[in-house]
Amino acid sequence: MTFLKAKDTISGQEGRAFATINNQVEEMFYIKTLEATVEKQKAEVKTLGRRGVQHKATGWSGSGTMTIFYMTSRFRQMMLDYMKTGVDTYFDIEVTNEDPTSSIGYQTITLRDVNLDSVIMASLDTESDALEEEVAFTFDGVDINNKFGTPAL
């Protein structure tokens, strides 16, 4: 009988992320969580001879959030540049999940043309040991650079 070994699950702490902003690569060591989701856009289609509504995929939309430790001014500066000049910044984020305990190897995903939705410009919190901020974003493309393998059962 085959079964999944617990060691082959991926630890969320075993990973890294890099942003390429204006041709400069920056390690995003300040990320606490990151989640990027693709949602299909669908149209409802009614046809003769069928009472039910069918659905047809017509496109997609990419969005996400990342919770980061409040310790970089990079995103605030990007937002301020947009506010003052109207020139927006699009950049790529490469995320690698690699748990050395797992037999499945690693996966690397690149989010293309990431664009920030909102940024906290200033923050204080007397109850917090470490300030954090949630940054919402959209993206316009995705590449899978490396895929997970099959676990050794």
Number of C-alpha atoms within 10 A of each C-alpha: 3 6 8 10 12 9 14 18 14 19 14 12 11 13 16 16 19 17 19 17 17 10 9 9 12 12 13 16 12 14 17 15 13 15 10 15 12 15 10 13 12 13 13 10 10 12 9 6 6 8 8 10 10 12 12 11 10 10 10 12 13 18 19 17 17 16 16 19 16 16 11 11 9 10 16 15 13 17 21 16 14 13 11 8 9 10 12 13 16 17 17 22 22 20 20 18 21 20 20 14 14 17 18 19 18 18 17 18 17 20 21 19 18 23 17 21 13 13 17 13 12 8 9 8 9 7 7 8 7 10 14 19 18 18 17 18 17 21 22 16 15 17 11 12 12 14 13 13 11 10 15 12 10
